[in-house]
Amino acid sequence: MSSTSFRLWPLLFAVLACSMGMMAFTALAGPLLRVLGVAPWQFGLAMTLSGLLWMLMARPWGVASDRLGRKPVLLLGIGGFALAYLAFCAFIQYALWTQPAVWFVFAGLMLGRGAMGGFYAGVPPTSGALVADNTPPERRAAAMATLGSAGALGLVLGPALAAALAPQGLSLPLYGTALLPLVALVVIWAALPATPPAAKGPRRVLRWRDPRLRRPMAVAFTAMLGVANAQMMVGFLALDRLGLPPEQAANTAGIALTLVGVALLLSQALVRRLVWPPARLVRIGGSVAALGFAAVALASTAPALWMAYFVAASGMGFVFPAFAAMAANAVGPQEQGAAAGTVAAAQGCGMVLGPVLGGALYALAPGAPYLAVAAALLLVAHGRPRG
């Protein structure tokens, strides 16, 4: 597909719709699972499985897009995600009606979230590879930032839509957001031009440890490690460090995460206007994010916590499109899908290990996970480029 025929808006809508679906259930999980008797650790295990399947499947999806073409793989990934989401909603509705045994609900939760994570894993790497196919290297970071803005907007709108529909019942938000991936499937099918496989020629399998991808993988892993820690620990920090009662702590955590979405949107909008190389974006964004994470460790009031989260997310808005562009610029046309999938797998690894490592450090001191993430971000931001 030539760059003249490339249109970004179908991809933006697809990423927005799928991210809204993923986040909407997270916002409803507490009330729903409390009604069904599911313990928090069981929900956490289901979320871990979803992240694990994302980590394992991202690279195969990306490689498949190199061999089969971007559009067919996108249709398969979005279609599978939409069907898995609808089936999951139907299962939750059935469970609300019949109140089955907890083990049955837990099994359905594991299967449903696992399927959603496995199919969703095909959307980010294939979308990123498609952008790389049709964008010159010097503009890839800006284009990846535009794509990232759609995902960030989904982080904000998904829970907001769920909250708006929740007064009408817990089932309605699920079905309302489950329709969005189906619409995205139609949009991709109708509005995205056909995408043939990558240019023909001798095929070389991109290795996991390809030296060209070492730095973008390290940055991707560290960035998602920080995000996973920030999402999982903010409520506990509001309880233990700020000394807030549970209801107020939940509200404080919700405001902090909303500001994260706002900061990502604003910073990625700025990246779209800048023509900076990815390495510079990582260096500056990683430093700003590290400052924000360190400030979280020292925050003793809710406004200080919100400001620190905003600063950290502002830096992350530079980092996320930068490592995607860094990986795309490091490989050839036949390897874009595999490179995007490999880096996405590194993100998934960070998402899986983040809560585990963060929980262990939190047991030592509430600020320890944030200081560790700050140090790791500084290390990858100012590390010597390789490959």
C-alpha positions, 0 to 999 in steps of 0.5 A: 500500500502506498503512503498516498492511499494510507489513512490513519483514522480507521486505525485510530478508531480501532485502537480507541474502541478496543482500549475502551472495551479493555478499560471499561470492564476494569472500572466495573470489576469491583462491583460486579465481582463483589456481587458474584463473590469473586475475591480480588486475588482471583481477579488479579490472576485473571488480569495477569493471565490477560497480560501473559497472553498479550506477551506471548501472542504479540510477536506471533501476531506481528510476524503473521502481519508481515507474511499475510498483510496488515489488514487481514491480521487486523480483521482477525485480531479485532474480530476475535477480540469483539467476539470474545468480549461479547461472549464474556459479557454474555457469561457475566450476564448469565452469572448475574442471573443464576449466581453459580458457584464461585469456581465457575465464575472464576473459570469464566473470568480466566477464560474470557479475559485470557481470550480478550488479551490474546486477540487484543495482542494483535492490534497494537503491533499490527497497527504500529507496523502499518504506520511504520510501513507508510511513514518516513523514519523522521515522522514515525515518532509523531505518527506513533504518538497519534496512534498512542493518543487514541489508546490514551483517550480510550483509557479515559473514555472507557471508564467514563462511559462505564460510569455514565451507563452504570446507573442503568444497571451493571450489564448495560455498560458491558454491552455498550462498550462491547459494541465498539469493537464490532463497529471498529471491525466494520470500519477497518473492513470498509475504510482500510485499503488492502495491505499486501504482505511485506516486500518479497525477497529472502526472509530472515526470522527476526530473533528475540535477541536481535541487537537492533531491538535491545534498546527499544525492548528495554525502554518498552519493558521499563515503561510498562513496568512503571505503568503497571506499578502506578496503576496497581499501587495508587489505591494502596498508597492513598490508604497507607501514605495519605491515611485516607478512608477507603471511599476517599482513597478510591476517589483519590486514586480515580482522579490520579488515573484520570489525570494520567490519561489527560497528561498522555493526551497532552504530551502526545499531542506535543510529540506530534508537533515536534520533529525529534528523533526517538532517542531524544524523546526517550532521553527527555521523556524518561527523565521527566517520568523519573522525576514524576515517579520520584515525586510520587514516593515523597507525596504526602497529600492528595494534590501532590500525588495527583501532580506527581502522577501528571508529571510522570504520565507527561514523560511517558507520553514522550517515551511510548511513541519513541520506543515504537518508532525506534524499533521501526527505524531499526529494521527493514520493511519485511520485519516491521510486524515482527519488530512491533510484536517483539517490542509489544511482547516486552511491554507485556512482560513489564505488565506481568512482572510490574505488579509482582515486583511492585508488591514485593517492594511495597512491602518494604516501603510504600515509596520503594516501587516508585523510586525503583521505577524512577531509577530504571527509567533514568538508566534506560533514558540515558543508557548508551544506544546499541545496535 
